[in-house]
Amino acid sequence: MAFTDHIEELRWHIIRSVLAIVIAGIVVFFNIETIFHHVILGPAHPDFISYRLLCDFSRSIGISALCLQDLRMEFQNTELSGQFMMAFSASFMIGFIVAFPFVFWEFWKFIKPALKPEELKSARGIVFWTSLLFFFGVLFAYYVIAPFTINFFAGYQLSPSFKNIITMSNYYDTMSDMVLGMGLVFELPVLVFFLSRIGMLNPKIMREKRNYAILVILVLAAVITPPDWFSIWLVFIPLMILYETSITISERVVKEKRRKELK
């Protein structure tokens, strides 16, 4: 295919992906009031399932840090069109999450013809695993990171004279950054797989740079969680497991490449 033909094909993949997000976003928009109250504002409710489960687990192991405060948050909207624009933005953010498997599938169809048969064989199930990791990251952020982060910062006070009245946009931005950010972070094994396939990464490099990776992951965990060690470890451990899993994936890819080169 000529270069212009590739661009045209990519354009249609992008159009179909955007259309899927728009359709999913429209469906969400017609139910946005219920979704916003029960889903997006879920971690702001004192009866959120993570609060109950974490507190029950806390009592069973004797660690009070897991019992989050029974905090009732107050929100305000400071712009005339703020609530409408928030409904619009939230609808298409959730639409992207829902349509993610289709969006990735569309881009995979564009990349797929350029791969060799053996590469296609080793990448079998890539759409499923990529989507699964993305959803795991989203759920981990929503049910684990968000309750700790929101509860801590909403309850933190420099002085009793100050009352935390949080703007709706600030709360939404925090939630969306955490959820989408962790969804993408959980794609690390997939990224390592492709970088290992093209020779830009190998398990030796990842093991040599493990100390740097630990530092980066620790800083990331400290930034997105309240400043107590239990919360930091709660995020740090899953991310380190992802890193170690990525080393194993890279090792298998490199071994497979060497085995084929020897044939």
DRENDO-1510 file (C-alpha; in Angstrom, 1 decimal, always signed):
<recs>
REC; n; res; u; v; w
REC; 1; MET; +0.0; +0.0; +0.0 .
REC; 2; ALA; +1.1; +3.6; -0.7 .
REC; 3; PHE; +1.7; +5.9; +2.2 .
REC; 4; THR; -1.5; +7.9; +1.5 .
REC; 5; ASP; -3.4; +4.6; +1.5 .
REC; 6; HIS; -2.0; +3.8; +5.0 .
REC; 7; ILE; -3.0; +7.3; +6.2 .
REC; 8; GLU; -6.5; +6.8; +4.8 .
REC; 9; GLU; -6.9; +3.5; +6.5 .
REC; 10; LEU; -5.6; +4.9; +9.8 .
REC; 11; ARG; -8.1; +7.7; +9.4 .
REC; 12; TRP; -11.0; +5.3; +9.2 .
REC; 13; HIS; -9.8; +3.3; +12.2 .
REC; 14; ILE; -9.7; +6.6; +14.2 .
REC; 15; ILE; -13.2; +7.5; +12.9 .
REC; 16; ARG; -14.7; +4.2; +14.0 .
REC; 17; SER; -12.9; +4.4; +17.4 .
REC; 18; VAL; -14.2; +7.9; +18.0 .
REC; 19; LEU; -17.7; +6.9; +16.8 .
REC; 20; ALA; -17.7; +4.0; +19.4 .
REC; 21; ILE; -16.7; +6.4; +22.2 .
REC; 22; VAL; -19.4; +8.9; +21.1 .
REC; 23; ILE; -22.1; +6.2; +21.0 .
REC; 24; ALA; -21.1; +4.9; +24.5 .
REC; 25; GLY; -20.9; +8.5; +25.7 .
REC; 26; ILE; -24.4; +9.3; +24.5 .
REC; 27; VAL; -25.8; +6.2; +26.3 .
REC; 28; VAL; -24.0; +7.3; +29.5 .
REC; 29; PHE; -25.2; +10.9; +29.1 .
REC; 30; PHE; -28.8; +9.9; +29.1 .
REC; 31; ASN; -28.2; +8.2; +32.5 .
REC; 32; ILE; -25.6; +10.6; +33.8 .
REC; 33; GLU; -27.4; +11.7; +36.9 .
REC; 34; THR; -27.7; +8.2; +38.3 .
REC; 35; ILE; -24.2; +7.3; +37.2 .
REC; 36; PHE; -22.6; +10.5; +38.6 .
REC; 37; HIS; -24.3; +10.0; +42.0 .
REC; 38; HIS; -23.7; +6.3; +42.4 .
REC; 39; VAL; -20.5; +5.8; +40.5 .
REC; 40; ILE; -18.4; +9.0; +40.2 .
REC; 41; LEU; -19.4; +10.2; +43.7 .
REC; 42; GLY; -19.3; +6.7; +45.1 .
REC; 43; PRO; -16.0; +7.2; +47.0 .
REC; 44; ALA; -17.4; +10.4; +48.5 .
REC; 45; HIS; -20.2; +8.5; +50.2 .
REC; 46; PRO; -19.6; +7.1; +53.7 .
REC; 47; ASP; -21.3; +3.8; +52.8 .
REC; 48; PHE; -19.0; +3.2; +49.8 .
REC; 49; ILE; -18.3; -0.6; +49.6 .
REC; 50; SER; -14.5; -0.1; +49.9 .
REC; 51; TYR; -14.9; +1.7; +53.2 .
REC; 52; ARG; -16.9; -1.1; +54.6 .
REC; 53; LEU; -14.7; -3.9; +53.4 .
REC; 54; LEU; -11.4; -2.2; +54.3 .
REC; 55; CYS; -12.7; -1.4; +57.8 .
REC; 56; ASP; -13.8; -5.0; +58.3 .
REC; 57; PHE; -10.4; -6.2; +57.2 .
REC; 58; SER; -8.8; -3.7; +59.4 .
REC; 59; ARG; -10.6; -5.0; +62.5 .
REC; 60; SER; -9.5; -8.6; +61.6 .
REC; 61; ILE; -5.8; -7.7; +61.5 .
REC; 62; GLY; -5.7; -4.9; +64.0 .
REC; 63; ILE; -4.6; -2.0; +61.7 .
REC; 64; SER; -6.6; +1.1; +62.3 .
REC; 65; ALA; -5.2; +2.8; +59.2 .
REC; 66; LEU; -7.7; +0.8; +57.0 .
REC; 67; CYS; -10.7; +2.2; +58.8 .
REC; 68; LEU; -11.3; +5.4; +57.0 .
REC; 69; GLN; -13.2; +8.3; +58.5 .
REC; 70; ASP; -16.9; +8.5; +58.2 .
REC; 71; LEU; -16.6; +11.7; +56.3 .
REC; 72; ARG; -19.4; +13.6; +54.5 .
REC; 73; MET; -18.1; +15.8; +51.7 .
REC; 74; GLU; -19.6; +19.0; +50.5 .
REC; 75; PHE; -19.4; +20.1; +46.9 .
REC; 76; GLN; -20.0; +23.3; +45.1 .
REC; 77; ASN; -20.3; +24.4; +41.5 .
REC; 78; THR; -18.8; +27.8; +40.7 .
REC; 79; GLU; -19.6; +28.1; +37.0 .
REC; 80; LEU; -22.9; +28.8; +35.3 .
REC; 81; SER; -22.5; +25.9; +32.8 .
REC; 82; GLY; -20.4; +23.9; +35.2 .
REC; 83; GLN; -22.8; +21.0; +35.9 .
REC; 84; PHE; -23.8; +20.6; +32.2 .
REC; 85; MET; -20.2; +20.6; +31.0 .
REC; 86; MET; -19.3; +18.2; +33.8 .
REC; 87; ALA; -22.1; +15.8; +32.7 .
REC; 88; PHE; -20.7; +16.1; +29.1 .
REC; 89; SER; -17.1; +15.5; +30.1 .
REC; 90; ALA; -17.9; +12.6; +32.5 .
REC; 91; SER; -20.1; +10.9; +29.8 .
REC; 92; PHE; -17.4; +10.7; +27.3 .
REC; 93; MET; -14.7; +9.8; +29.9 .
REC; 94; ILE; -16.8; +6.8; +30.9 .
REC; 95; GLY; -17.6; +6.2; +27.2 .
REC; 96; PHE; -13.9; +5.9; +26.5 .
REC; 97; ILE; -13.5; +3.4; +29.3 .
REC; 98; VAL; -16.4; +1.3; +28.1 .
REC; 99; ALA; -15.3; +1.4; +24.4 .
REC; 100; PHE; -11.6; +0.8; +25.2 .
REC; 101; PRO; -11.6; -2.8; +23.9 .
REC; 102; PHE; -13.1; -1.7; +20.6 .
REC; 103; VAL; -10.7; +1.2; +20.3 .
REC; 104; PHE; -7.7; -0.9; +20.9 .
REC; 105; TRP; -9.0; -3.6; +18.5 .
REC; 106; GLU; -9.3; -0.9; +15.8 .
REC; 107; PHE; -5.7; +0.2; +16.2 .
REC; 108; TRP; -4.6; -3.5; +16.4 .
REC; 109; LYS; -6.2; -4.1; +13.1 .
REC; 110; PHE; -4.2; -1.3; +11.6 .
REC; 111; ILE; -0.9; -2.6; +13.1 .
REC; 112; LYS; -1.6; -6.3; +12.5 .
REC; 113; PRO; -0.8; -6.5; +8.7 .
REC; 114; ALA; +2.7; -5.2; +9.3 .
REC; 115; LEU; +3.6; -8.2; +11.6 .
REC; 116; LYS; +5.1; -11.4; +10.6 .
REC; 117; PRO; +3.2; -14.7; +11.1 .
REC; 118; GLU; +5.3; -15.7; +14.1 .
REC; 119; GLU; +4.9; -12.3; +15.7 .
REC; 120; LEU; +1.1; -12.6; +15.2 .
REC; 121; LYS; +1.2; -16.0; +16.9 .
REC; 122; SER; +3.1; -14.7; +19.9 .
REC; 123; ALA; +0.7; -11.7; +20.2 .
REC; 124; ARG; -2.4; -13.9; +20.2 .
REC; 125; GLY; -5.0; -12.6; +22.6 .
REC; 126; ILE; -3.4; -9.2; +22.8 .
REC; 127; VAL; -6.7; -7.3; +22.6 .
REC; 128; PHE; -8.2; -9.4; +25.5 .
REC; 129; TRP; -5.1; -9.0; +27.8 .
REC; 130; THR; -4.7; -5.3; +27.0 .
REC; 131; SER; -8.4; -4.7; +27.8 .
REC; 132; LEU; -8.3; -6.8; +30.9 .
REC; 133; LEU; -5.2; -5.0; +32.3 .
REC; 134; PHE; -6.8; -1.7; +31.6 .
REC; 135; PHE; -10.0; -2.6; +33.4 .
REC; 136; PHE; -8.0; -4.0; +36.3 .
REC; 137; GLY; -6.2; -0.7; +36.6 .
REC; 138; VAL; -9.4; +1.3; +36.4 .
REC; 139; LEU; -11.0; -0.9; +39.1 .
REC; 140; PHE; -7.9; -0.8; +41.3 .
REC; 141; ALA; -7.9; +3.0; +41.2 .
REC; 142; TYR; -11.6; +3.3; +41.8 .
REC; 143; TYR; -12.0; +0.8; +44.7 .
REC; 144; VAL; -8.6; +1.1; +46.4 .
REC; 145; ILE; -6.7; +4.3; +45.6 .
REC; 146; ALA; -9.7; +6.7; +45.4 .
REC; 147; PRO; -11.2; +5.9; +48.8 .
REC; 148; PHE; -7.8; +6.6; +50.6 .
REC; 149; THR; -6.9; +9.6; +48.5 .
REC; 150; ILE; -10.3; +11.4; +48.6 .
REC; 151; ASN; -10.9; +10.6; +52.2 .
REC; 152; PHE; -7.5; +11.9; +53.4 .
REC; 153; PHE; -7.4; +15.1; +51.4 .
REC; 154; ALA; -11.1; +15.9; +52.1 .
REC; 155; GLY; -10.5; +15.5; +55.8 .
REC; 156; TYR; -7.2; +17.3; +56.1 .
REC; 157; GLN; -7.4; +20.7; +57.8 .
REC; 158; LEU; -4.7; +23.2; +58.6 .
REC; 159; SER; -7.1; +24.8; +61.2 .
REC; 160; PRO; -10.6; +24.2; +62.4 .
REC; 161; SER; -11.4; +27.6; +61.0 .
REC; 162; PHE; -11.1; +26.3; +57.5 .
REC; 163; LYS; -13.9; +24.2; +56.1 .
REC; 164; ASN; -13.3; +21.9; +53.1 .
REC; 165; ILE; -15.9; +22.7; +50.4 .
REC; 166; ILE; -14.6; +21.0; +47.3 .
REC; 167; THR; -15.4; +22.2; +43.8 .
REC; 168; MET; -17.1; +19.7; +41.6 .
REC; 169; SER; -14.5; +20.1; +38.8 .
REC; 170; ASN; -11.6; +19.5; +41.2 .
REC; 171; TYR; -13.2; +16.3; +42.5 .
REC; 172; TYR; -13.9; +15.1; +39.0 .
REC; 173; ASP; -10.4; +15.9; +37.7 .
REC; 174; THR; -8.9; +14.0; +40.6 .
REC; 175; MET; -11.1; +10.9; +40.0 .
REC; 176; SER; -10.6; +10.9; +36.2 .
REC; 177; ASP; -6.8; +11.3; +36.5 .
REC; 178; MET; -6.5; +8.5; +39.0 .
REC; 179; VAL; -8.8; +6.1; +37.1 .
REC; 180; LEU; -7.4; +6.7; +33.6 .
REC; 181; GLY; -3.9; +7.0; +34.9 .
REC; 182; MET; -3.9; +3.6; +36.6 .
REC; 183; GLY; -5.6; +2.0; +33.7 .
REC; 184; LEU; -2.7; +3.1; +31.5 .
REC; 185; VAL; -0.1; +2.2; +34.1 .
REC; 186; PHE; -1.4; -1.3; +34.2 .
REC; 187; GLU; -0.6; -1.7; +30.5 .
REC; 188; LEU; +3.1; -2.0; +31.5 .
REC; 189; PRO; +3.3; -5.7; +30.6 .
REC; 190; VAL; +1.9; -5.1; +27.2 .
REC; 191; LEU; +4.4; -2.2; +26.6 .
REC; 192; VAL; +7.3; -4.4; +27.7 .
REC; 193; PHE; +6.2; -7.2; +25.4 .
REC; 194; PHE; +6.3; -5.0; +22.3 .
REC; 195; LEU; +9.6; -3.2; +23.3 .
REC; 196; SER; +11.1; -6.6; +23.9 .
REC; 197; ARG; +9.9; -7.9; +20.5 .
REC; 198; ILE; +11.6; -5.0; +18.7 .
REC; 199; GLY; +14.8; -5.3; +20.7 .
REC; 200; MET; +14.6; -2.0; +22.7 .
REC; 201; LEU; +14.2; -3.8; +26.0 .
REC; 202; ASN; +15.4; -7.0; +27.6 .
REC; 203; PRO; +15.2; -8.6; +31.0 .
REC; 204; LYS; +18.8; -7.8; +31.8 .
REC; 205; ILE; +18.2; -4.1; +31.5 .
REC; 206; MET; +15.0; -4.3; +33.6 .
REC; 207; ARG; +16.9; -6.2; +36.3 .
REC; 208; GLU; +19.8; -3.7; +36.3 .
REC; 209; LYS; +17.4; -0.8; +36.5 .
REC; 210; ARG; +15.2; -2.4; +39.2 .
REC; 211; ASN; +16.4; -0.1; +41.9 .
REC; 212; TYR; +15.4; +2.9; +39.8 .
REC; 213; ALA; +12.1; +1.4; +39.0 .
REC; 214; ILE; +11.5; +0.8; +42.8 .
REC; 215; LEU; +12.2; +4.5; +43.4 .
REC; 216; VAL; +9.9; +5.7; +40.6 .
REC; 217; ILE; +7.1; +3.4; +41.7 .
REC; 218; LEU; +7.5; +4.4; +45.4 .
REC; 219; VAL; +7.3; +8.1; +44.4 .
REC; 220; LEU; +4.3; +7.4; +42.2 .
REC; 221; ALA; +2.6; +5.5; +45.1 .
REC; 222; ALA; +3.4; +8.4; +47.5 .
REC; 223; VAL; +2.0; +11.0; +45.1 .
REC; 224; ILE; -1.4; +9.3; +44.5 .
REC; 225; THR; -2.1; +8.1; +48.0 .
REC; 226; PRO; -2.4; +9.7; +51.5 .
REC; 227; PRO; +1.0; +10.1; +53.3 .
REC; 228; ASP; +0.8; +7.0; +55.5 .
REC; 229; TRP; +3.0; +4.0; +54.8 .
REC; 230; PHE; +0.2; +1.5; +54.7 .
REC; 231; SER; -1.6; +3.3; +51.8 .
REC; 232; ILE; +1.7; +3.7; +50.0 .
REC; 233; TRP; +2.4; +0.0; +50.3 .
REC; 234; LEU; -1.1; -0.8; +49.1 .
REC; 235; VAL; -0.3; +0.8; +45.8 .
REC; 236; PHE; +3.4; +0.0; +45.7 .
REC; 237; ILE; +3.1; -3.8; +45.9 .
REC; 238; PRO; +0.7; -4.3; +42.9 .
REC; 239; LEU; +2.8; -2.0; +40.8 .
REC; 240; MET; +6.0; -3.9; +41.7 .
REC; 241; ILE; +4.2; -7.2; +40.9 .
REC; 242; LEU; +3.4; -5.7; +37.5 .
REC; 243; TYR; +7.1; -4.8; +37.0 .
REC; 244; GLU; +8.3; -8.2; +38.0 .
REC; 245; THR; +5.7; -9.8; +35.7 .
REC; 246; SER; +7.0; -7.6; +32.9 .
REC; 247; ILE; +10.5; -8.9; +33.5 .
REC; 248; THR; +9.2; -12.5; +33.1 .
REC; 249; ILE; +7.4; -11.5; +29.9 .
REC; 250; SER; +10.5; -9.8; +28.5 .
REC; 251; GLU; +12.6; -12.9; +29.3 .
REC; 252; ARG; +10.2; -15.2; +27.5 .
REC; 253; VAL; +10.1; -12.9; +24.4 .
REC; 254; VAL; +13.9; -12.7; +24.3 .
REC; 255; LYS; +14.3; -16.5; +24.7 .
REC; 256; GLU; +11.7; -17.1; +21.9 .
REC; 257; LYS; +13.6; -14.7; +19.6 .
REC; 258; ARG; +16.9; -16.4; +20.2 .
REC; 259; ARG; +15.4; -19.9; +19.7 .
REC; 260; LYS; +14.0; -18.8; +16.3 .
REC; 261; GLU; +17.4; -17.2; +15.3 .
REC; 262; LEU; +19.2; -20.5; +16.0 .
REC; 263; LYS; +16.9; -22.4; +13.7 .
</recs>
